Amino acid sequence: MNRQTQTRIGIVIALIALMVMIWFGKEGYRAAIAYEETTGTIARQMDAAGVAELKLKELASLFTLGLVQNDTKERLLRLEQQRHRSKQEARRAVWAFATGAMVLVALFFLLTPRLYTFWVSLGALVALINGLIAPLMLMIVHKEVEYLGDVVLSFESRSILGSVSKLYGDGNLVVAGVILLFSILVPATKTLALLFVSWYEYSPFAAGVVRFFRHLGKWSMIDVFIVALLLVYLTSNSQEISRAEAEAGLYFFLTYVLLSMIASLAADRMLRRQDGGTHT
């Protein structure tokens, strides 16, 4: 197989992998939103008033030997089944999304450094967009209340963009600014710059961009740190939080971090080939 044929095959596979990421990113976002909305509905139904109503209907159904139907319990069961389906759909979509990303990474041996940088950077951009808009983390605060049992006190689920908006609205400007800078602005700028570099490989500006990211390489884990900071901040607001669950947005964003690091390494390799006089 000659180099030209190999490159064409690599481009076709890269296009399919990218389409898989786009499709399952959309499906993962849809399923994550459905899971978030259903969980929120259940949580609101399980507040103090809702639990009291459920208990009363259970007593009424018991005393009337089933003549009075407990429609609230039946509705909660349907919602729980729907929530479970949405969670499974989101999980499958995330796995398919990650598989598409891994296929892009595996094209290292089929594509030239320039094309490899372009396709991996494009995949990183898709992952970043999904990581910013999809729900990141779900939190439910609940406690045991005498006579009522388990009562939900509050429910919250937000994306990175939603978290920045909430933090800003609550007056936490420093935390909102740090997350906005390092989880949104810097990743977006870096990804777009790598896409530019892959198209204008031999321009002096492109070489400067790649050198800049080479020196920035030691800070490449800052994205992961910011996500960890966000999660710690959100989960440390109350000692009563008894359930915190990572959602699709976190896995999308972590996929972006991986692809972004690989694209940076590929661009660095491309620059080294250019400095050595080898043109692709």
C-alpha positions as CSV (number, residue, x, y, z in Angstrom):
1,M,0.0,0.0,0.0
2,N,1.5,3.3,-1.0
3,R,1.5,6.4,1.1
4,Q,-1.2,8.2,-0.8
5,T,-3.6,5.3,-0.5
6,Q,-2.8,4.9,3.2
7,T,-3.6,8.6,3.7
8,R,-6.9,8.4,1.9
9,I,-7.9,5.4,4.0
10,G,-6.9,7.3,7.2
11,I,-9.0,10.4,6.2
12,V,-12.1,8.2,5.5
13,I,-11.7,6.5,8.9
14,A,-11.1,9.9,10.6
15,L,-14.2,11.3,9.0
16,I,-16.3,8.3,10.2
17,A,-14.8,8.6,13.7
18,L,-15.6,12.3,13.8
19,M,-19.2,11.7,12.7
20,V,-19.6,9.0,15.4
21,M,-18.4,11.6,18.0
22,I,-20.8,14.2,16.7
23,W,-23.8,11.8,16.6
24,F,-23.2,10.2,20.0
25,G,-22.2,13.5,21.5
26,K,-25.7,14.8,20.6
27,E,-27.3,11.6,21.8
28,G,-25.3,11.6,25.0
29,Y,-26.4,15.3,25.6
30,R,-30.0,14.4,24.9
31,A,-30.0,11.4,27.3
32,A,-28.1,13.4,30.0
33,I,-30.7,16.2,29.8
34,A,-33.5,13.6,30.0
35,Y,-31.8,11.9,33.0
36,E,-31.3,15.3,34.7
37,E,-35.0,16.4,34.1
38,T,-36.4,13.0,35.3
39,T,-34.2,13.0,38.4
40,G,-35.3,16.5,39.2
41,T,-38.9,15.6,38.9
42,I,-38.4,12.7,41.2
43,A,-36.5,14.8,43.7
44,R,-39.2,17.5,43.7
45,Q,-41.8,14.8,44.3
46,M,-39.8,13.5,47.3
47,D,-39.7,16.7,49.2
48,A,-41.4,16.9,52.6
49,A,-44.9,17.7,51.2
50,G,-44.5,15.0,48.5
51,V,-43.4,12.3,50.9
52,A,-46.3,13.2,53.3
53,E,-48.8,12.9,50.4
54,L,-47.3,9.6,49.4
55,K,-47.6,8.3,52.9
56,L,-51.2,9.4,53.2
57,K,-52.1,7.7,49.9
58,E,-50.4,4.5,51.0
59,L,-52.5,4.5,54.2
60,A,-55.7,5.2,52.2
61,S,-54.9,2.4,49.8
62,L,-54.2,0.1,52.8
63,F,-57.4,0.9,54.7
64,T,-59.6,0.7,51.6
65,L,-58.1,-2.7,50.5
66,G,-56.8,-1.2,47.3
67,L,-60.0,0.7,46.3
68,V,-58.1,4.0,46.5
69,Q,-55.2,3.7,44.0
70,N,-51.8,5.2,45.0
71,D,-51.3,7.0,41.7
72,T,-48.3,9.0,43.2
73,K,-46.4,5.8,43.8
74,E,-47.2,4.4,40.3
75,R,-46.0,7.7,38.8
76,L,-42.8,7.6,40.7
77,L,-42.2,4.0,39.5
78,R,-42.6,5.1,35.9
79,L,-40.3,8.0,36.4
80,E,-37.7,5.8,38.0
81,Q,-37.9,3.4,35.0
82,Q,-37.5,6.3,32.6
83,R,-34.6,7.7,34.6
84,H,-32.8,4.3,34.5
85,R,-33.3,4.1,30.7
86,S,-31.9,7.6,30.2
87,K,-28.9,6.8,32.3
88,Q,-28.2,3.7,30.3
89,E,-28.6,5.6,27.1
90,A,-26.2,8.3,28.3
91,R,-23.7,5.7,29.3
92,R,-23.8,3.9,26.0
93,A,-23.5,7.2,24.1
94,V,-20.4,8.2,26.2
95,W,-18.7,4.9,25.5
96,A,-19.4,5.2,21.7
97,F,-18.2,8.8,21.8
98,A,-15.0,7.7,23.6
99,T,-14.5,4.9,21.0
100,G,-14.7,7.4,18.2
101,A,-12.1,9.5,20.0
102,M,-9.8,6.5,20.4
103,V,-10.1,5.7,16.7
104,L,-8.8,9.2,15.9
105,V,-5.9,8.7,18.3
106,A,-5.1,5.3,16.6
107,L,-4.7,7.0,13.2
108,F,-1.2,8.1,14.1
109,F,0.3,5.4,11.8
110,L,-2.0,6.2,8.8
111,L,-2.0,10.0,8.6
112,T,0.8,12.6,8.1
113,P,1.6,14.8,11.1
114,R,-0.3,17.7,9.7
115,L,-3.5,15.7,8.9
116,Y,-3.2,13.8,12.2
117,T,-3.0,17.2,14.1
118,F,-6.0,18.5,12.2
119,W,-8.3,15.5,12.8
120,V,-7.4,15.1,16.4
121,S,-7.8,18.8,17.0
122,L,-11.2,18.7,15.3
123,G,-12.2,15.8,17.6
124,A,-11.0,17.8,20.6
125,L,-13.2,20.7,19.6
126,V,-16.2,18.4,19.3
127,A,-15.4,16.9,22.8
128,L,-14.9,20.4,24.2
129,I,-18.3,21.7,23.0
130,N,-20.1,18.7,24.4
131,G,-18.1,18.9,27.7
132,L,-19.1,22.5,28.2
133,I,-22.9,22.2,27.5
134,A,-23.7,18.7,28.8
135,P,-24.6,18.3,32.5
136,L,-21.4,17.8,34.5
137,M,-22.5,16.6,37.9
138,L,-25.7,15.8,39.7
139,M,-26.2,16.4,43.4
140,I,-29.0,15.5,45.7
141,V,-29.2,16.5,49.4
142,H,-31.5,14.4,51.5
143,K,-31.9,13.3,55.1
144,E,-34.1,11.1,57.3
145,V,-37.0,13.0,58.8
146,E,-38.9,11.6,61.7
147,Y,-42.3,10.1,60.7
148,L,-41.7,10.8,57.0
149,G,-38.5,8.9,56.3
150,D,-36.1,9.9,53.5
151,V,-36.8,13.5,52.3
152,V,-35.0,15.3,49.5
153,L,-33.9,18.8,50.6
154,S,-32.5,20.0,47.3
155,F,-31.4,18.9,43.8
156,E,-28.9,20.4,41.5
157,S,-27.3,19.5,38.2
158,R,-25.3,21.9,36.0
159,S,-22.9,22.0,33.1
160,I,-19.6,23.9,33.2
161,L,-21.3,26.8,31.5
162,G,-24.2,26.7,33.9
163,S,-21.8,26.4,36.8
164,V,-19.9,29.5,35.7
165,S,-23.2,31.4,35.4
166,K,-24.4,30.3,38.8
167,L,-21.1,31.1,40.5
168,Y,-21.2,34.5,38.9
169,G,-24.8,35.1,39.9
170,D,-23.9,34.1,43.5
171,G,-21.1,36.6,43.7
172,N,-18.2,34.1,43.5
173,L,-16.4,36.1,40.8
174,V,-12.9,34.7,41.4
175,V,-14.0,31.0,41.2
176,A,-16.3,31.8,38.2
177,G,-13.4,33.7,36.5
178,V,-10.9,31.0,37.0
179,I,-13.2,28.3,35.6
180,L,-14.2,30.5,32.7
181,L,-10.6,31.2,31.8
182,F,-9.1,27.7,32.2
183,S,-12.1,25.5,31.3
184,I,-13.6,27.5,28.5
185,L,-11.5,30.3,27.0
186,V,-8.0,28.7,27.1
187,P,-9.2,25.3,25.8
188,A,-11.2,26.9,23.0
189,T,-8.3,29.2,22.0
190,K,-5.8,26.3,22.2
191,T,-8.0,24.0,20.0
192,L,-8.7,26.6,17.4
193,A,-5.0,27.5,17.3
194,L,-4.0,23.9,16.7
195,L,-6.5,23.7,13.9
196,F,-4.9,26.8,12.4
197,V,-1.5,25.3,12.7
198,S,-2.5,22.2,10.9
199,W,-3.6,24.2,7.9
200,Y,-0.7,26.7,7.9
201,E,2.1,24.4,8.8
202,Y,5.0,26.4,7.4
203,S,4.0,29.9,8.3
204,P,6.2,31.6,10.9
205,F,3.1,32.3,13.0
206,A,2.2,28.6,13.1
207,A,5.7,27.7,14.2
208,G,5.4,30.3,17.0
209,V,2.0,28.9,18.1
210,V,3.4,25.3,18.3
211,R,6.4,26.5,20.3
212,F,4.2,28.3,22.7
213,F,2.1,25.2,23.3
214,R,5.4,23.2,23.7
215,H,6.4,25.5,26.5
216,L,2.9,25.4,27.9
217,G,3.0,21.6,27.9
218,K,3.9,21.3,31.6
219,W,0.6,23.0,32.4
220,S,-1.4,20.6,30.2
221,M,-3.1,19.1,33.2
222,I,-4.6,22.4,34.3
223,D,-7.9,21.4,32.6
224,V,-8.1,18.4,34.8
225,F,-7.2,20.4,37.9
226,I,-10.0,23.0,37.1
227,V,-12.6,20.2,36.8
228,A,-11.4,18.8,40.1
229,L,-11.6,22.2,41.6
230,L,-15.1,22.7,40.3
231,L,-16.3,19.3,41.7
232,V,-14.7,19.9,45.1
233,Y,-16.2,23.4,45.3
234,L,-19.7,22.2,44.4
235,T,-19.6,19.2,46.7
236,S,-18.2,21.1,49.7
237,N,-21.1,23.5,50.1
238,S,-23.0,21.3,52.5
239,Q,-22.2,18.4,54.8
240,E,-25.6,17.0,54.1
241,I,-24.9,16.1,50.5
242,S,-25.3,12.4,50.4
243,R,-25.3,11.7,46.7
244,A,-23.0,13.2,44.0
245,E,-22.9,11.6,40.6
246,A,-20.7,12.4,37.6
247,E,-22.7,12.9,34.4
248,A,-21.9,12.8,30.7
249,G,-20.4,16.3,30.6
250,L,-17.4,15.3,32.8
251,Y,-16.5,12.4,30.5
252,F,-16.8,14.5,27.4
253,F,-14.5,17.1,28.9
254,L,-12.0,14.5,30.0
255,T,-12.0,13.2,26.4
256,Y,-11.3,16.7,25.3
257,V,-8.3,16.9,27.7
258,L,-6.9,13.7,26.2
259,L,-7.3,14.7,22.6
260,S,-6.0,18.1,23.2
261,M,-2.8,16.8,24.8
262,I,-2.3,14.4,21.9
263,A,-2.9,17.1,19.3
264,S,-0.3,19.3,21.0
265,L,2.2,16.5,20.8
266,A,1.4,15.9,17.2
267,A,1.8,19.6,16.4
268,D,5.1,19.5,18.2
269,R,6.2,16.6,16.1
270,M,5.1,18.4,13.0
271,L,7.2,21.4,14.0
272,R,10.3,19.2,14.6
273,R,9.9,17.8,11.1
274,Q,9.7,21.3,9.7
275,D,12.8,22.4,11.6
276,G,14.6,19.4,10.3
277,G,13.7,20.3,6.7
278,T,11.2,17.5,6.1
279,H,7.9,18.7,4.5
280,T,4.7,16.8,4.5
